[in-house]
Amino acid sequence: MDTCVYIDGMQGRSPDVVADLLDIRQINHSTVAIQELMHTIGVLDPGHLGTKTAIGQIKTTIAAMPEHRIFTPNADVLGRGAMLSGILCRIQGYQHDARLRALHDCVLFLQAQKLGLAVLTANVSDFDYLLQLMPTSRVLLYRVAA
């Protein structure tokens, strides 16, 4: 699952079809998503009223991930992900922080491909390009509920 799936779920923005899918499918997690969720904890404003609740939700989400369902990308995936993210940044015209996000998306994309898994994401713009570059990969795209 892409990090946006966790965030959309915590914020109640996931469409019902996503919740239904997660109820009936085996869920695998990537250390890439865990890293992005932990980064979110670091950037949250400690003085904001909602920060404590958000941190609690993130910690609960990570703690609920079974260890045997958490996968870490290997050196091959990390290297190819870096190259693919460079292509994506060039195509999308990304600058600064968006480049790191693109790197994470590409590593997650290649990790899922290597493991024979599908990525679930609402990030249609980036993952559509990735599918065009590597059409044999599997991605399930959804739109955030209005």
Secondary structure as GFF3:
##gff-version 3
##sequence-region A 1 146
A	DSSP	alpha_helix	3	10	.	.	.	ID=ss1
A	DSSP	alpha_helix	16	24	.	.	.	ID=ss2
A	DSSP	beta_strand	29	30	.	.	.	ID=ss3
A	DSSP	alpha_helix	31	43	.	.	.	ID=ss4
A	DSSP	alpha_helix	51	63	.	.	.	ID=ss5
A	DSSP	three_ten_helix	67	69	.	.	.	ID=ss6
A	DSSP	beta_strand	70	71	.	.	.	ID=ss7
A	DSSP	alpha_helix	75	92	.	.	.	ID=ss8
A	DSSP	alpha_helix	97	115	.	.	.	ID=ss9
A	DSSP	beta_strand	119	121	.	.	.	ID=ss10
A	DSSP	alpha_helix	124	133	.	.	.	ID=ss11
A	DSSP	beta_strand	139	141	.	.	.	ID=ss12
###
